[in-house]
Amino acid sequence: QTSLGADYQLSSALAMQAKTIMGTQGESALVGMSYTLDGKRLYLTQLFTKVEDSDSASTIVGGEQRVGKSGKAYSEYQWQQKDDGGRNVSVGGAENEWRVRKGLKFLLSGEHATSNATNRDSIATGLFYKDPHGLSASTRNELRLESGDQERRQFLTSNLVEYKVNPDYTILGKYRYSLTKD
């Protein structure tokens, strides 16, 4: 997977984003704007995706608000249009990050999404480590439960280890895995 993106700060509160991603199964492009003020952020994003022979476009409108020092609550609405029709998705969630000790953080998040015929609940945890000698590691694990027209369980994990040998070279290792049961 290859990605290229740019963020541009138009003013202290207004930002633009553009990103494209190309992979073995398809490609996507995203453009968006966000407005941030007093710990609250509103955003509007347009996402175009092509996977194999299927095209889709999504318009996403949402907002998020900081909760405490390192948490946030968010809500968004998505209008998705695909070759075989459209669907609307409503999403709400919250996440918080705790500093366990210097260089070590723990993340916990939960989300609920509702679309035309499906409900999805998810919970995710993450652990992030960074030491002053150039070593960093992270893991994020998520469980998704879907109900409605089709029952589905998904487990996803994403793991990363980096070691900065010197300012010019970094050794990187990634491991991603997912399991879906219908």
URUR-V833219 format. One line per field, one symbol per residue. burial: 1 if it has 16 or more other ideal C-beta (glycine too) atoms within 10 Angstrom, else 0. Layout:
burial->???
This chain:
burial->00000000000000100010000000011101010000001010101010000001010101010000001101010101000000001010111110000000101010101010010101010101000000001111010101000000010100000000000000000000000000
